């Protein structure tokens, strides 16, 4: 496949490395020039970047399912899961975030029921793509590893109780942003794969 010739791989390695460098610098900039007194709080460039990436991912996976029907049952569920994550991130604006998140969850359950017979083939098609590995890695970092690294009892082993929160918040939010970026890279990789398939079919 043309997407995996050495030149294209090298270009993507450079591009993705620059993205990683960019978010690392963004996190550092949040530390040296915060938007509010509380470092890495809800009002920070790191948080805004997380929300923006999640929004882009929701739109992308909805469009992916619309444009490429074989993966639609799975891509719809992925989009709705990420939408719940986005709503949760906006809890500082929407204090009643639980209710829209619950509505999205109920919609996802209805889609599982509606598309149940198609889910097996859609799952196989979705995870047969190398891009799914990027998504799974990002998912694990954002929704599992960042939470584990954000446990207060871990940071209290390293820092005094009066100062540990800054390191804890920077690490947890930075890991979340890194996971979101990996999921964004997965979207780029999916777009390349299915764009190439569409061109080939035409």
Phi, psi and omega per residue, in radians:
X1 nan 2.421 -3.037
X2 -1.071 -0.539 -3.125
X3 -1.065 -0.315 -3.033
X4 -1.987 0.334 2.989
X5 -1.293 2.682 -3.021
X6 -0.924 -0.706 -3.111
X7 -1.094 -0.809 -3.137
X8 -1.128 -0.670 3.105
X9 -1.111 -0.776 -3.139
X10 -1.081 -0.735 3.120
X11 -1.072 -0.753 -3.115
X12 -1.221 -0.654 3.082
X13 -1.040 -0.776 3.135
X14 -1.139 -0.807 -3.108
X15 -1.093 -0.795 -3.117
X16 -1.207 -0.598 3.074
X17 -1.115 -0.678 3.098
X18 -1.151 -0.642 3.073
X19 -1.106 -0.756 3.119
X20 -1.101 -0.758 3.088
X21 -1.047 -0.706 -3.125
X22 -1.083 -0.779 -3.126
X23 -1.252 -0.549 3.081
X24 -1.102 -0.737 3.106
X25 -1.197 -0.616 3.099
X26 -1.090 -0.766 3.117
X27 -1.112 -0.735 3.111
X28 -1.102 -0.692 3.129
X29 -1.139 -0.628 3.059
X30 -1.089 -0.581 -3.135
X31 -1.272 -0.673 -3.068
X32 -1.578 -0.349 -3.126
X33 -2.491 1.218 -3.073
X34 -1.180 2.684 3.117
X35 -1.456 -0.243 3.072
X36 -2.580 3.018 -3.075
X37 -1.102 -0.690 -3.136
X38 -1.397 2.007 -3.121
X39 -1.169 2.385 3.084
X40 0.997 0.684 3.036
X41 -1.522 -2.815 -3.119
X42 -1.164 -0.522 3.128
X43 -1.732 1.503 3.127
X44 -2.669 2.745 3.125
X45 -1.107 -0.602 3.120
X46 -1.091 -0.820 3.127
X47 -1.127 -0.770 3.138
X48 -1.070 -0.662 3.122
X49 -1.159 -0.708 3.077
X50 -1.023 -0.813 -3.100
X51 -1.149 -0.696 3.129
X52 -1.123 -0.785 3.138
X53 -1.106 -0.749 3.122
X54 -1.071 -0.706 3.109
X55 -1.078 -0.799 3.119
X56 -1.065 -0.725 -3.122
X57 -1.149 -0.696 3.103
X58 -1.033 -0.864 3.135
X59 -1.084 -0.761 -3.093
X60 -1.072 -0.850 -3.058
X61 -1.236 -0.503 3.002
X62 -1.155 -0.765 3.125
X63 -1.182 -0.640 3.127
X64 -1.036 -0.801 3.126
X65 -1.134 -0.632 3.138
X66 -1.183 -0.692 -3.077
X67 -1.484 -0.446 -3.098
X68 -2.275 1.561 -2.994
X69 -0.985 -0.636 -3.107
X70 -0.979 -0.466 -3.131
X71 -1.854 0.082 -3.022
X72 -0.988 -0.783 3.139
X73 -1.001 -0.654 3.135
X74 -1.385 -0.764 -3.100
X75 -1.116 -0.588 3.058
X76 -1.098 -0.756 3.138
X77 -1.165 -0.689 3.083
X78 -1.073 -0.782 -3.139
X79 -1.061 -0.747 -3.116
X80 -1.220 -0.654 3.070
X81 -1.062 -0.797 3.133
X82 -1.166 -0.553 3.081
X83 -1.138 -0.686 3.056
X84 -1.060 -0.753 3.092
X85 -1.059 -0.700 3.120
X86 -1.143 -0.768 3.112
X87 -1.059 -0.713 3.126
X88 -1.119 -0.669 3.122
X89 -1.130 -0.473 -3.095
X90 -1.605 0.354 -3.085
X91 -1.139 -0.316 3.096
X92 -1.324 -0.279 3.063
X93 -1.760 -0.767 -3.096
X94 -1.863 1.663 -3.113
X95 -1.169 -0.422 3.135
X96 -1.741 0.615 -3.064
X97 -1.014 -0.461 -3.071
X98 -1.016 -0.658 -3.039
X99 -1.255 -0.818 3.037
X100 -1.117 -0.598 3.089
X101 -1.127 -0.686 3.103
X102 -1.136 -0.686 3.108
X103 -1.089 -0.736 3.108
X104 -1.129 -0.707 3.110
X105 -1.087 -0.738 3.115
X106 -1.118 -0.655 3.080
X107 -1.096 -0.733 3.123
X108 -1.094 -0.735 3.116
X109 -1.112 -0.671 3.093
X110 -1.125 -0.685 3.113
X111 -1.149 -0.647 3.073
X112 -1.057 -0.764 3.128
X113 -1.149 -0.767 -3.094
X114 -1.159 -0.726 -3.022
X115 -1.815 0.351 -3.001
X116 -0.960 -0.739 -3.092
X117 -1.209 -0.372 -3.124
X118 -1.657 -0.179 -2.988
X119 -1.145 -0.665 -3.098
X120 -1.097 -0.874 -3.131
X121 -1.160 -0.654 3.129
X122 -1.165 -0.686 3.113
X123 -1.131 -0.751 3.107
X124 -1.079 -0.733 -3.140
X125 -1.180 -0.730 -3.109
X126 -1.120 -0.879 -3.049
X127 -1.468 -0.074 3.003
X128 -1.310 -0.298 -3.118
X129 -1.460 2.342 3.086
X130 -0.958 -0.496 -3.133
X131 -1.063 -0.459 -3.121
X132 -1.131 -0.459 3.105
X133 -1.141 -0.691 3.056
X134 -1.055 -0.766 -3.123
X135 -1.104 -0.803 -3.103
X136 -1.115 -0.703 3.101
X137 -1.096 -0.782 3.116
X138 -1.103 -0.717 3.103
X139 -1.029 -0.825 -3.120
X140 -1.102 -0.689 -3.124
X141 -1.212 -0.819 -3.068
X142 -1.244 -0.792 -2.967
X143 -1.774 -0.138 3.115
X144 -2.149 -1.115 -3.005
X145 -1.123 -0.723 -3.125
X146 -1.095 -0.623 3.109
X147 -1.178 -0.721 3.128
X148 -1.148 -0.702 3.123
X149 -1.286 -0.270 3.139
X150 -1.584 0.119 3.132
X151 -1.223 2.236 -3.097
X152 -1.062 -0.644 -3.067
X153 -1.096 -0.524 3.082
X154 -1.184 -0.828 -3.072
X155 -1.225 -0.468 3.085
X156 -1.235 -0.286 3.025
X157 -1.304 -0.359 -3.059
X158 -1.850 -0.596 -3.024
X159 -2.227 2.823 3.033
X160 -1.213 2.655 -3.081
X161 -1.021 -0.481 -3.076
X162 -1.382 -0.257 -3.040
X163 -2.234 -0.073 -3.006
X164 -1.246 -0.421 -2.990
X165 -1.094 -0.592 -3.125
X166 -1.130 -0.831 3.131
X167 -1.137 -0.707 3.120
X168 -1.047 -0.858 -3.102
X169 -1.140 -0.757 -3.130
X170 -1.083 -0.741 -3.130
X171 -1.191 -0.835 -3.087
X172 -1.123 -0.825 -3.123
X173 -1.202 -0.632 3.097
X174 -1.133 -0.714 3.098
X175 -1.148 -0.699 3.094
X176 -1.039 -0.775 -3.133
X177 -1.143 -0.674 3.110
X178 -1.117 -0.743 3.092
X179 -1.098 -0.730 3.097
X180 -1.086 -0.683 3.124
X181 -1.114 -0.704 3.105
X182 -1.096 -0.666 3.089
X183 -1.189 -0.578 3.057
X184 -1.166 -0.713 3.067
X185 -1.072 -0.669 3.101
X186 -1.057 -0.672 3.118
X187 -1.113 -0.737 3.097
X188 -1.070 -0.769 -3.137
X189 -1.140 -0.730 3.067
X190 -1.060 -0.763 -3.136
X191 -1.055 -0.734 3.122
X192 -1.107 -0.753 -3.111
X193 -1.114 -0.870 -3.049
X194 -1.333 -0.487 3.027
X195 -1.132 -0.738 3.114
X196 -1.138 -0.724 3.123
X197 -1.097 -0.720 -3.131
X198 -1.134 -0.742 3.102
X199 -1.086 -0.725 -3.125
X200 -1.136 -0.700 3.133
X201 -1.165 -0.576 -3.129
X202 -1.387 nan nan
